[in-house]
C-alpha cells in the first residue's frame, strides 16, 4: 500500500498547475504569432477600384439628436379626443 501524504498531494497539484501554465497557456500565444505571420505574408489585394476609397454603403439620413438640456423644448401635448358619443346625464328631481 502506498501512503498518500499531504506533501504528495501538494506536489501533484503543483505539477498539474505548472504543466498547465508552461504548456497549455502557450497555445493561444502560438496561435497569435501564426495569425500575425500569416497576415504579414499575405498578398495585398489589387487596388483597381475607382470609388475613392470610401465606404460602399449609401449615405443614410442621420437620426435626430436627443433634446438634452440645451436642445429644443418638448412639443406641446396633443389635444384630447373623445372616442365615443357624449354621455347622457340624468337629473334627479
N, C-alpha and C positions, 0 to 999 in steps of 0.2 A: 504494500500500500504506500501511496505517496502522500506525504504530509504537505498540505497546502497552507502556506503561512501568509500573513498579511503582506510581507515584503514581496513575495512572488506574485500576488495579485496586483500590487502597485507596479512592479516591473512589467508585468504582462500588459496592463492598461497603458503604461508609458510607451511600451514598444509599439502598440497599435496606434497611439496618438502620433508618435514620431514618424511612423510609416505614412500615416495619412498626411501629415504636414510636409514631409520631404518628397513624397511621390505623387499622391493624388491631387494636391493643390497646385502642382506644376502643370497639369494638363491644360487648364484654361490659359496659362501664360504661353505655353507652346502653341495653342490654337491661335491666340492673338498674334504671335510672331508669324505664324503661317499666313494669316489673313493679310498682314502688313506686307509680307514678301510678295504675295500674290498681287496685291494692289500696285506695288511698285513695278513689277514686271509686266503688268497688263498693257496691252497695246491701246493707245488712245484712239478714240472714235474720230471719224472724219468730220471736219468742220465745214461742210459744204452748204449748210442751211443759210437762207437769206432772211431769217426773221429777226436779225439784230441781237440775238441772244436773250431776248425777253421770254416771258412765260408763254406757254401755248394756250392757256385758258383765256376765254374772252373776259373783258372787263365787266364786272358785275356791279350794279349800283350799291353804294355803301349804305349800311344801315344807319338810321339816325342815332346820334349820340344820346345818352341819357341826360335828363334835365340837370341833375346835380344842384348844388347850392347857388350857382351863378347862371343857370340856364333860363329858359323861357318859363313863365308861370304856368301852372296847371290850367288846362282848358276848363271852361265852365261846365257844370253838370248838365246833362240833357233834361229837357222838360219832362215831367211825369205824364204818362198817358194811361188812362183807364182802359182796361181790356174788355170790359163788359158794359151792358146798359146800366144807366144810373139806378140806384136802389129807390124803391118807393118807401116813403116814411109813413108811418101810421100814427095819427094823433089820437091821444087818449083824452076824452072829454068827460 
